[in-house]
């Protein structure tokens, strides 16, 4: 099962090379929404922050380029999914659907930071596999 999440905040450090985004459960089944951080690179953090602030760069950046390529190939980004966690590393997938054939669905492996940056740029939902969410939100 997949749980819908939202980008709750992004933390960009000006003094360190460590940047985070925090995902929060959209509709918790009970109690407080579950949330967790993901360590990301500066370029992805800056791209996400620019989009959240409504800033569009004068020339396409990596995520805009990828969105254009997906569209030119006849697909649209349907959603992003944080699909796995292994050895403290998150894995993600881009879910693409053909514009001309709704039965043609593709999954593309991605780093979570790139997937979320692309998802934010295209206003698509973010999902996390329940097993991943259970693992990161486990009480020690």
Buried (B, 14 or more C-beta within 10 A) or exposed (E): EBBEBBBBEBEBEEEEEEBBBBBBBEEEEEEEBBBBBBBBBEBBBBBBBBBEEEEEEEEEBEBBEBBEEBEEEEBBBBBBBBBBBEEEEBBBBBBBBBEEEEEEEBEBEBBBBBBBBBBBBBEBBBBBBEEBBEEBEEEE
